[in-house]
Amino acid sequence: MKNELEMNANLLVAYLKKPASEFTKADIISFIKENNIRMINFMYPAGDGRLKTLNFVINNAAYLDAILTCGERVDGSSLFSFIEAGSSDLYVIPRFRTAFVDPFSELPTLSMLCSFFNKDGDPLESSPEYTLHKASQAFTDVTGMEFEAMGELEYYVISEAKELFPATDQRGYHESGPYAKFNQFRTQCMQYIAQAGGQIKYGHSEVGNFTLNGKIYEQNEIEFLPTKVEAAADQLMIAKWVIRNLAYEYGLDITFAPKITTGKAGSGLHIHMRIMKEGKNQMLHDGILSETARKAIAGMMVLAPSITAFGNTNPTSYFRLVPHQEAPTNICWGDRNRSVLVRVPLGWAAQKDMCASANPLEKASNYDTTQKQTVEMRSPDGSADLYQLLAGLAVACRYGFELPNALEIAEKTYVNVNIHKEENKERLATLDQLPDSCAASAERLEQQRAIFEAYHVFSPNMINGIIQKLKGYNDKTLRKELENNQAGMLALVENYFHCG
């Protein structure tokens, strides 16, 4: 625990000298008083996937205690399409573990994410945040283990083109300045996200790099560390908010859209997962992928088509998920293979001390590298509702433990070749495919909805709303209609530019 607190970037953790999961109301009040905080922000994700904000001036100590204890009323019908205006009042109650100092506010301000409650004081069944909580709890109840996750948040930074040190088109992966133009912007984003509690693994520039209509488009990525799945969603939510706000201050534009234009790298939101028991990673057994991991993968293989309903939520998503690209279309998994849907990344299984080899003055460390092993779902993108997506993945991994033939499914869907090569076309023909449109995604969710509704995780109202929204795009043949139509593609991208 001491190592987790020492040098912690979270301003409240550093000040209170305790992990965020242990924050109490008294801790929050103490921090506010001793750091001259003048305002409180309640923040909560709505049906459009964006954070909404309610501001409070701290009038006095009694009022501060009241808002932290009782929360406040909000108009649910303005936040969620499934709530009727005639009975729209909801309560928002702050979750103290999410508190962070707002890096953008002129007045010293403390922000917290909130949970929704209905008129009876019960958690709102159809709120995305509570859906994820139920999915996490159901996973633990069924398996006796904990579900953890982290995201790879990809985005494009857009500004007026610079003539000096031009970058190489589609060769931006891990580029340094001055060829990468927005490293300083990204590192400041990372600093603010970490101060707000985000557990960041690293950041870098990504493949996508091109100029279009006098503007430079540079793709970047910030990747997180695995943590409890509810915290993982909160951190991604805050990160997107930070990136957009800092871009506004810099005079830059930002998009998490899955596809910008034809022929250029799209942006994904790859999700890594691991399963924990008593603080130990269960993804490996004797240095190889465990039965636990393969059962979870089997669940994802079965439910992958309907997971797109949570992770690929507008028509541009399906211009990224096209055959023969790095983004997946085939429902299969493999080791270190970027043509598959679920990838098992390189996992430090060699049991050699590479640090001592690279640094002869170092003694052997005997570091437990098994904690680093994850599996990665590669289909989601920045249009995702973060809470619904992670809830859907938790359901899928749980479902794998309920399938009597899970290990057989895992074996049948495993590939160790590049599935797109001509010599592997017979193997390709045996694999199911991801949906190719929002309309197709809605159909697959309708077919599999009972699995998501089990244990009361996803409410029927939420599933109905998702299906209705996806069908409303009327995009069943859109990909074919816009083939070789760059102007039409750009118009579509502009329409969903600020998704998620």
PyMOL commands that set and color helices and strands:
alter all, ss='L'
color gray80, all
select helices_A, chain A and resi 2-5+11-16+20-22+25-34+61-70+76-78+85-87+96-98+128-143+183-195+229-250+291-311+317-320+354-358+369-372+386-402+406-412+422-428+438-456+460-471+478-481+486-495
alter helices_A, ss='H'
color red, helices_A
select strands_A, chain A and resi 39-45+51-57+72-75+89-94+100-101+109-117+146-160+200-212+215-224+227-228+253-255+269-277+280-281+284-285+288-289+333-335+342-344+375-377
alter strands_A, ss='S'
color yellow, strands_A
deselect
rebuild
show_as cartoon
